[in-house]
Amino acid sequence: FRLLCSLLIPALFLSGILCVCLVVLLWGIRLWIQQRKNQLISAGKDGKRPLLVAFFHPYCNAGGGGERVLWCAIRTLQKKYRNIACVVYTGDRDTTGEEIVEGAFRRFNIKLTHPVKFVFLENRYLVEASLYPHFTLLGQSLGSVFLGWEALLKCVPDIYIDSMGYAFTLPLFKYLGGCCVGCYVHYPTISTDMLSVVRNQDTRFNNAAFITNSPLFSKFKLAYYYFFALLYGLVGSCSDVIMVNSSWTLNHILSLWRAGACTSVVYPPCDVQTFLDIPLEEEKSTTEYTIVSVSQFRPEKDHPLQIRAFAKLLKEKRLGQQPSLKLILIGGCRNQQDEERVNNLKRLCEDLGVSNDVTFRINVPFEELKRHLAEATIGLHTMWNEHFGIGVVECMAAGTVILAHNSGGPKLDIVVPYEGHITGFLAENEDNYADMMAYILTLSPEKRLEIRENARRSVHRFSDQHFEETFLLSVEPLFK
């Protein structure tokens, strides 16, 4: 007992000293960072320094739904608050700020009312999944902390909003940067679905075969996922304001972050009015039916499922002697990996013998996207557990008959009955999709028109105006 006491007391004393030193060090860093706040934005004509609102979005030039949320959020704040300056942390160093803003206007038809300051980050590679072949979730999250530190050193904001899902940066800006912090969650980094997939030894979520076939490795990965989920919950709960994009995301964030008091659903802004301006008429041409998919060329979007289902539809000649079919895949490519993914999809089309029936349109201008949707009969979407599905809403607003995956946002929020009437269809696998496409195409033009009209009436709740109202209501505590 004496030996134990003689060892324990000095250990406790040393631990206390180290904790005090750590607190003093962190407090010193915080004070040092606070002194850097005035370096980027100078005082205005009235002598007051504008409130600096920073958005952490390393891929702000990607052109996806998350980027549309970013630019709509900035435009909304600029219209509401006069004495603010908006900053975007980005890793898109191969372009200029002017080109990024012009790209936002070209792709999303969003024009900002005031200039935006861009802080270009040099270490975006730290959040690339390819850098972490193992323990990818943890590696990317720790990498985001270092990237966030670079951002914080270059610009210290008053309000920090993570708009891309890097929750591990939240405590960094809150406790060291002294910022009010908020976040818009498109997709939880880890979810209870992912935990169940590993627990059931399924092969999704990078669950390699050697892991699913080994009870020991499966248990180890499950323990790793639970540990990461604990960390994710801790950092997420640091946020003063939490916005999620759908009911599906809300359920997962509430179970992981346990911060219901400051969490709200803010549906992402969809440019529904632009698509609603397309005249909705009964189909006249019967020479060719077009099926259109709108989504970034990322692995989770499951474009191979679309191609296989389309090939199955053609192969089984479900339509008999009816008009020919075309599948148009429209989407954005963020990097070389996405471009290689497109090349793999083209090879898949060749293997299935449908190359002449499938067209790829990469990074198309907004007007071309609008034209394709106006001419399409079916809008196709295949991502499992899509967090929301802006492309699904756009297809419905444009007047296509939507066929989406029976999960996530499309199932819970979008492709749901409106005033008791059908707004679209859902499917789960290759056979389901082929069957449903055949069914939709065999409906009468009058019946398809009825479904299209129901879908159009249902999408007003996803408009830019509705986003602006709910977004401002949610972020109001950050400006008090």
C-alpha positions as CSV (number, residue, x, y, z in Angstrom):
1,F,0.0,0.0,0.0
2,R,2.8,2.4,0.8
3,L,4.6,1.5,-2.5
4,L,1.3,2.1,-4.3
5,C,0.8,5.5,-2.6
6,S,4.4,6.5,-3.2
7,L,3.9,5.8,-7.0
8,L,0.4,7.1,-7.3
9,I,0.8,10.5,-5.6
10,P,3.7,11.7,-7.8
11,A,1.9,10.3,-10.9
12,L,-1.2,12.3,-10.0
13,F,0.9,15.4,-9.3
14,L,2.7,15.1,-12.6
15,S,-0.6,14.6,-14.5
16,G,-2.0,17.7,-12.8
17,I,1.1,19.7,-13.8
18,L,0.9,18.4,-17.4
19,C,-2.9,19.3,-17.6
20,V,-2.2,22.8,-16.3
21,C,0.6,23.3,-18.8
22,L,-1.7,22.0,-21.6
23,V,-4.5,24.4,-20.6
24,V,-2.0,27.3,-20.4
25,L,-0.6,26.4,-23.9
26,L,-4.0,26.2,-25.5
27,W,-5.1,29.4,-23.9
28,G,-1.9,31.1,-25.2
29,I,-2.6,29.8,-28.7
30,R,-6.1,31.1,-28.5
31,L,-4.9,34.6,-27.4
32,W,-2.3,34.5,-30.2
33,I,-5.0,33.5,-32.8
34,Q,-7.3,36.3,-31.6
35,Q,-4.7,38.9,-32.5
36,R,-4.8,37.7,-36.1
37,K,-8.5,38.5,-36.6
38,N,-8.0,41.9,-38.1
39,Q,-5.4,41.0,-40.7
40,L,-7.7,40.0,-43.5
41,I,-10.7,42.4,-43.3
42,S,-10.1,46.1,-42.5
43,A,-12.7,48.5,-41.1
44,G,-15.3,49.9,-43.4
45,K,-16.1,53.5,-44.2
46,D,-18.1,53.8,-41.0
47,G,-15.1,52.7,-39.0
48,K,-16.6,49.4,-38.0
49,R,-15.0,46.1,-39.0
50,P,-17.5,43.9,-40.8
51,L,-18.5,40.5,-39.2
52,L,-16.4,37.9,-40.8
53,V,-18.4,34.7,-41.8
54,A,-16.2,31.9,-43.1
55,F,-17.4,28.7,-44.9
56,F,-15.1,25.7,-44.9
57,H,-15.6,24.1,-48.3
58,P,-12.4,22.7,-49.7
59,Y,-14.1,21.6,-53.0
60,C,-16.2,24.7,-53.6
61,N,-15.7,24.5,-57.4
62,A,-16.9,20.9,-57.7
63,G,-20.3,21.8,-59.1
64,G,-22.5,19.4,-57.0
65,G,-25.5,19.8,-54.8
66,G,-23.3,20.7,-51.8
67,E,-21.8,23.6,-53.7
68,R,-25.3,24.9,-54.6
69,V,-26.0,24.9,-50.8
70,L,-22.8,26.9,-50.2
71,W,-23.5,29.6,-52.8
72,C,-27.2,30.0,-51.9
73,A,-26.2,30.3,-48.2
74,I,-23.7,33.0,-49.0
75,R,-26.2,34.9,-51.2
76,T,-28.9,34.6,-48.4
77,L,-26.6,36.1,-45.8
78,Q,-25.5,38.9,-48.1
79,K,-29.1,39.8,-48.7
80,K,-30.0,39.7,-45.0
81,Y,-26.9,41.2,-43.3
82,R,-25.2,44.3,-44.6
83,N,-22.2,44.5,-42.3
84,I,-20.7,41.1,-43.1
85,A,-17.9,39.8,-45.2
86,C,-18.0,36.2,-46.5
87,V,-14.9,34.0,-46.8
88,V,-14.6,30.6,-48.4
89,Y,-11.8,28.3,-47.4
90,T,-11.1,26.3,-50.6
91,G,-8.4,24.0,-51.9
92,D,-9.1,24.8,-55.6
93,R,-5.8,26.4,-56.2
94,D,-5.9,25.7,-60.0
95,T,-8.4,28.5,-60.5
96,T,-9.1,32.0,-59.4
97,G,-11.8,33.4,-57.2
98,E,-13.5,35.2,-60.1
99,E,-13.6,31.9,-62.1
100,I,-15.1,30.1,-59.1
101,V,-17.9,32.7,-58.8
102,E,-18.5,32.7,-62.5
103,G,-18.7,28.9,-62.4
104,A,-21.3,29.1,-59.6
105,F,-23.4,31.4,-61.9
106,R,-22.9,29.2,-64.9
107,R,-23.8,25.9,-63.2
108,F,-26.4,27.0,-60.7
109,N,-27.7,30.3,-62.0
110,I,-26.7,31.9,-58.7
111,K,-25.4,35.5,-58.7
112,L,-23.9,36.9,-55.5
113,T,-24.8,40.4,-54.5
114,H,-21.3,41.2,-53.0
115,P,-17.8,40.0,-53.6
116,V,-16.5,36.9,-51.7
117,K,-13.0,36.5,-50.3
118,F,-11.3,33.2,-51.0
119,V,-8.6,31.7,-48.8
120,F,-6.7,29.1,-50.8
121,L,-5.5,26.1,-48.9
122,E,-2.3,24.3,-49.9
123,N,-2.9,21.0,-48.1
124,R,-6.2,19.7,-49.4
125,Y,-4.6,16.4,-50.2
126,L,-4.8,15.7,-46.5
127,V,-8.5,15.0,-46.8
128,E,-8.3,12.9,-50.0
129,A,-9.5,9.3,-49.4
130,S,-6.7,8.0,-51.7
131,L,-4.2,9.1,-49.1
132,Y,-5.6,6.6,-46.5
133,P,-6.0,3.1,-48.0
134,H,-6.7,1.9,-44.4
135,F,-8.6,3.6,-41.6
136,T,-9.9,6.0,-44.2
137,L,-12.5,7.7,-42.0
138,L,-10.1,8.4,-39.2
139,G,-7.3,9.5,-41.6
140,Q,-9.5,11.9,-43.5
141,S,-10.9,13.3,-40.2
142,L,-7.5,13.9,-38.7
143,G,-6.3,15.3,-42.1
144,S,-9.2,17.8,-41.9
145,V,-8.0,19.0,-38.5
146,F,-4.6,19.9,-40.1
147,L,-6.3,21.5,-43.0
148,G,-8.6,23.4,-40.7
149,W,-5.5,24.6,-38.7
150,E,-4.0,26.0,-42.0
151,A,-7.3,27.8,-42.6
152,L,-7.5,29.2,-39.1
153,L,-3.9,30.5,-39.4
154,K,-4.7,32.3,-42.7
155,C,-8.0,33.8,-41.6
156,V,-9.7,33.9,-38.2
157,P,-13.4,34.5,-38.6
158,D,-16.1,35.6,-36.2
159,I,-18.5,32.9,-37.4
160,Y,-17.4,29.6,-38.8
161,I,-19.7,27.3,-40.8
162,D,-18.6,23.9,-42.0
163,S,-20.6,23.4,-45.2
164,M,-19.0,20.2,-46.4
165,G,-19.1,17.7,-43.5
166,Y,-15.7,18.1,-41.8
167,A,-17.0,18.0,-38.3
168,F,-13.5,17.5,-36.7
169,T,-12.8,21.2,-37.5
170,L,-15.6,22.4,-35.3
171,P,-13.8,22.3,-31.9
172,L,-10.7,23.7,-33.5
173,F,-12.5,26.9,-34.6
174,K,-14.7,27.1,-31.5
175,Y,-12.1,26.6,-28.7
176,L,-8.9,27.9,-30.3
177,G,-10.4,30.3,-32.8
178,G,-13.0,31.6,-30.4
179,C,-15.6,31.5,-33.1
180,C,-19.3,30.9,-33.1
181,V,-19.6,27.6,-35.1
182,G,-22.3,26.1,-37.2
183,C,-22.5,23.3,-39.7
184,Y,-24.6,22.1,-42.6
185,V,-24.5,18.3,-42.7
186,H,-25.2,16.7,-46.1
187,Y,-24.2,13.2,-45.0
188,P,-23.0,11.9,-41.6
189,T,-19.3,10.7,-41.8
190,I,-20.4,7.5,-40.1
191,S,-24.0,6.3,-39.6
192,T,-25.8,3.6,-37.8
193,D,-26.4,2.0,-41.2
194,M,-22.6,1.6,-41.6
195,L,-22.3,0.0,-38.2
196,S,-25.0,-2.5,-39.1
197,V,-23.3,-3.3,-42.4
198,V,-20.1,-4.2,-40.6
199,R,-21.9,-6.0,-37.8
200,N,-23.7,-8.1,-40.4
201,Q,-20.5,-8.8,-42.3
202,D,-21.8,-7.2,-45.5
203,T,-19.4,-6.1,-48.2
204,R,-20.5,-2.4,-48.6
205,F,-18.6,0.6,-47.2
206,N,-15.2,-0.6,-48.2
207,N,-15.9,-3.8,-46.1
208,A,-13.4,-6.0,-47.9
209,A,-14.0,-9.7,-48.4
210,F,-11.2,-10.8,-46.1
211,I,-12.9,-8.7,-43.3
212,T,-16.4,-10.1,-43.9
213,N,-15.1,-13.6,-44.0
214,S,-13.2,-13.2,-40.7
215,P,-15.2,-12.9,-37.4
216,L,-12.1,-11.5,-35.7
217,F,-11.4,-8.8,-38.3
218,S,-15.1,-7.9,-38.4
219,K,-15.2,-7.4,-34.7
220,F,-12.0,-5.3,-34.8
221,K,-13.5,-3.1,-37.6
222,L,-16.8,-2.8,-35.6
223,A,-14.8,-1.7,-32.6
224,Y,-13.0,0.8,-34.8
225,Y,-16.3,2.1,-36.1
226,Y,-17.8,2.5,-32.7
227,F,-14.7,4.4,-31.5
228,F,-14.9,6.7,-34.5
229,A,-18.6,7.2,-33.9
230,L,-17.9,8.2,-30.4
231,L,-15.3,10.8,-31.5
232,Y,-17.6,12.0,-34.3
233,G,-20.4,12.5,-31.7
234,L,-18.1,14.5,-29.4
235,V,-16.8,16.9,-32.1
236,G,-20.2,17.3,-33.7
237,S,-21.8,18.3,-30.4
238,C,-19.5,21.3,-30.2
239,S,-21.5,23.0,-32.9
240,D,-23.7,25.9,-31.8
241,V,-26.0,25.4,-34.8
242,I,-26.6,22.2,-36.6
243,M,-28.4,22.1,-39.9
244,V,-29.2,18.8,-41.7
245,N,-30.5,18.3,-45.2
246,S,-33.2,15.6,-44.8
247,S,-35.2,13.5,-42.3
248,W,-32.8,10.6,-43.0
249,T,-29.7,12.7,-42.0
250,L,-31.6,14.1,-39.0
251,N,-32.2,10.7,-37.5
252,H,-28.6,9.7,-37.8
253,I,-27.2,13.0,-36.5
254,L,-29.6,13.0,-33.5
255,S,-28.5,9.5,-32.6
256,L,-24.8,10.3,-32.9
257,W,-24.4,13.9,-31.8
258,R,-27.3,14.1,-29.3
259,A,-27.8,17.8,-29.7
260,G,-31.4,18.0,-30.6
261,A,-31.9,21.5,-29.1
262,C,-29.8,23.1,-31.8
263,T,-30.5,20.8,-34.7
264,S,-33.0,21.5,-37.5
265,V,-33.8,20.3,-41.0
266,V,-33.0,22.8,-43.7
267,Y,-33.8,21.3,-47.1
268,P,-31.1,22.2,-49.7
269,P,-32.1,24.8,-52.2
270,C,-33.2,23.4,-55.5
271,D,-33.6,25.7,-58.5
272,V,-37.2,24.5,-58.9
273,Q,-38.6,27.7,-60.4
274,T,-36.1,27.6,-63.4
275,F,-37.3,24.0,-64.1
276,L,-40.9,24.8,-63.4
277,D,-40.7,27.4,-66.2
278,I,-40.4,24.6,-68.7
279,P,-43.8,24.1,-70.3
280,L,-45.4,20.9,-69.2
281,E,-47.2,19.3,-72.1
282,E,-48.4,15.9,-73.1
283,E,-45.8,14.0,-75.0
284,K,-46.0,14.2,-78.7
285,S,-42.9,12.6,-80.1
286,T,-42.9,8.8,-80.2
287,T,-39.7,8.2,-82.1
288,E,-37.4,8.0,-79.1
289,Y,-37.6,8.0,-75.3
290,T,-34.8,9.5,-73.3
291,I,-33.8,8.5,-69.8
292,V,-31.6,11.0,-67.9
293,S,-29.5,10.7,-64.8
294,V,-28.2,13.8,-63.1
295,S,-25.5,13.3,-60.4
296,Q,-21.7,13.7,-59.8
297,F,-19.6,10.8,-61.0
298,R,-18.8,9.5,-57.5
299,P,-18.8,5.8,-56.5
300,E,-21.8,6.1,-54.2
301,K,-24.0,7.3,-57.0
302,D,-23.9,3.8,-58.4
303,H,-23.9,4.6,-62.1
304,P,-23.0,1.0,-63.0
305,L,-26.4,0.0,-61.6
306,Q,-28.1,2.5,-64.0
307,I,-26.2,1.1,-67.0
308,R,-26.8,-2.6,-66.1
309,A,-30.5,-1.9,-65.6
310,F,-30.7,0.0,-68.8
311,A,-28.9,-2.9,-70.7
312,K,-31.3,-5.4,-69.1
313,L,-34.3,-3.3,-70.3
314,L,-32.9,-3.3,-73.9
315,K,-31.9,-6.9,-73.9
316,E,-35.2,-8.3,-72.8
317,K,-37.0,-6.1,-75.3
318,R,-39.7,-5.3,-72.8
319,L,-41.0,-2.6,-75.1
320,G,-41.4,-4.7,-78.1
321,Q,-41.5,-2.7,-81.3
322,Q,-42.0,0.6,-79.4
323,P,-39.6,3.7,-80.0
324,S,-35.9,3.5,-79.3
325,L,-34.3,4.3,-76.0
326,K,-31.4,6.6,-75.0
327,L,-29.7,6.9,-71.6
328,I,-27.9,10.2,-70.9
329,L,-25.6,10.4,-67.9
330,I,-25.1,14.0,-66.8
331,G,-22.7,14.8,-64.0
332,G,-19.6,16.6,-62.7
333,C,-16.1,15.3,-62.5
334,R,-14.1,16.7,-59.6
335,N,-10.7,15.2,-60.3
336,Q,-8.7,12.6,-62.1
337,Q,-10.3,9.7,-60.1
338,D,-13.8,10.8,-61.3
339,E,-12.6,11.0,-64.9
340,E,-11.2,7.5,-64.6
341,R,-14.5,6.4,-63.2
342,V,-16.2,7.7,-66.3
343,N,-13.8,5.8,-68.5
344,N,-14.7,2.6,-66.5
345,L,-18.4,3.3,-67.1
346,K,-17.8,3.7,-70.8
347,R,-15.9,0.3,-70.8
348,L,-18.9,-1.2,-69.0
349,C,-21.2,0.1,-71.7
350,E,-19.0,-1.6,-74.3
351,D,-19.0,-4.9,-72.4
352,L,-22.8,-4.8,-72.2
353,G,-23.2,-3.7,-75.9
354,V,-25.0,-0.5,-75.1
355,S,-22.3,2.1,-76.1
356,N,-24.4,3.5,-78.9
357,D,-27.4,3.9,-76.6
358,V,-25.6,5.7,-73.7
359,T,-24.3,9.3,-73.8
360,F,-22.0,10.9,-71.2
361,R,-22.3,14.7,-70.6
362,I,-19.6,16.0,-68.3
363,N,-19.7,19.3,-66.5
364,V,-22.4,20.7,-68.7
365,P,-23.6,24.3,-68.6
366,F,-26.9,24.9,-66.8
367,E,-28.9,25.6,-70.0
368,E,-27.8,22.2,-71.5
369,L,-28.8,20.5,-68.3
370,K,-32.2,22.2,-68.5
371,R,-32.7,21.2,-72.1
372,H,-31.9,17.5,-71.4
373,L,-34.3,17.4,-68.5
374,A,-37.0,19.1,-70.6
375,E,-36.7,16.4,-73.3
376,A,-36.5,13.4,-71.0
377,T,-39.3,11.0,-70.2
378,I,-37.6,9.3,-67.1
379,G,-35.3,10.8,-64.5
380,L,-33.0,8.1,-63.0
381,H,-31.4,8.0,-59.6
382,T,-29.7,5.0,-58.0
383,M,-27.7,6.0,-54.9
384,W,-28.5,3.9,-51.9
385,N,-29.3,6.0,-48.8
386,E,-28.9,9.3,-50.7
387,H,-28.9,11.9,-47.9
388,F,-31.2,14.1,-49.9
389,G,-31.2,14.1,-53.7
390,I,-31.2,17.5,-55.4
391,G,-31.0,15.8,-58.8
392,V,-34.2,14.0,-57.9
393,V,-36.0,17.2,-57.1
394,E,-34.7,18.9,-60.3
395,C,-36.0,16.0,-62.4
396,M,-39.4,16.2,-60.8
397,A,-39.6,20.0,-61.3
398,A,-38.5,19.7,-64.9
399,G,-41.4,17.3,-65.6
400,T,-39.7,13.9,-65.9
401,V,-41.2,10.8,-64.3
402,I,-38.7,10.1,-61.5
403,L,-37.4,6.6,-60.7
404,A,-35.2,6.8,-57.5
405,H,-33.7,4.4,-55.0
406,N,-36.1,3.2,-52.3
407,S,-34.0,4.6,-49.4
408,G,-32.7,7.8,-47.8
409,G,-34.0,11.2,-48.7
410,P,-35.9,10.2,-51.9
411,K,-37.9,7.7,-49.9
412,L,-38.6,9.8,-46.8
413,D,-38.8,13.4,-48.1
414,I,-39.1,13.7,-51.9
415,V,-40.8,10.8,-53.8
416,V,-43.7,10.7,-51.4
417,P,-47.4,11.1,-52.2
418,Y,-48.6,14.7,-52.5
419,E,-52.2,15.3,-51.5
420,G,-52.7,11.5,-51.9
421,H,-51.4,11.3,-55.4
422,I,-48.3,9.5,-56.8
423,T,-45.3,11.8,-57.5
424,G,-42.8,9.1,-58.8
425,F,-41.5,5.6,-58.4
426,L,-38.8,3.8,-56.3
427,A,-36.7,0.7,-56.9
428,E,-33.8,-1.1,-55.2
429,N,-31.9,-3.4,-57.6
430,E,-31.2,-4.0,-61.2
431,D,-34.3,-6.1,-61.8
432,N,-36.5,-3.5,-60.0
433,Y,-35.1,-0.7,-62.0
434,A,-35.6,-2.5,-65.3
435,D,-39.1,-3.5,-64.4
436,M,-40.1,0.0,-63.3
437,M,-38.6,1.7,-66.4
438,A,-40.6,-0.7,-68.6
439,Y,-43.7,0.0,-66.6
440,I,-43.3,3.8,-66.8
441,L,-42.8,3.6,-70.5
442,T,-45.8,1.5,-71.1
443,L,-48.1,4.0,-69.3
444,S,-50.2,6.2,-71.4
445,P,-49.0,9.7,-72.1
446,E,-52.0,11.0,-70.2
447,K,-51.1,9.0,-67.1
448,R,-47.5,10.1,-67.2
449,L,-48.6,13.7,-67.5
450,E,-50.7,13.3,-64.4
451,I,-47.8,11.9,-62.4
452,R,-45.5,14.7,-63.7
453,E,-48.0,17.4,-62.6
454,N,-48.3,15.9,-59.1
455,A,-44.5,15.9,-58.8
456,R,-44.3,19.5,-59.9
457,R,-46.8,20.6,-57.3
458,S,-44.9,18.8,-54.6
459,V,-41.4,20.4,-55.1
460,H,-42.2,24.0,-54.0
461,R,-41.1,23.0,-50.5
462,F,-37.6,22.6,-51.9
463,S,-37.3,26.0,-53.5
464,D,-34.6,28.6,-53.0
465,Q,-37.1,30.8,-51.1
466,H,-37.9,28.1,-48.6
467,F,-34.2,27.4,-48.1
468,E,-33.5,31.1,-47.4
469,E,-36.3,31.3,-44.8
470,T,-35.3,28.1,-42.9
471,F,-31.5,28.8,-43.2
472,L,-31.8,32.3,-41.8
473,L,-34.0,31.0,-39.0
474,S,-31.4,28.3,-38.1
475,V,-28.3,30.5,-38.2
476,E,-29.8,33.4,-36.3
477,P,-28.3,32.3,-33.0
478,L,-24.8,32.7,-34.5
479,F,-25.4,36.4,-35.2
480,K,-26.7,37.4,-31.7
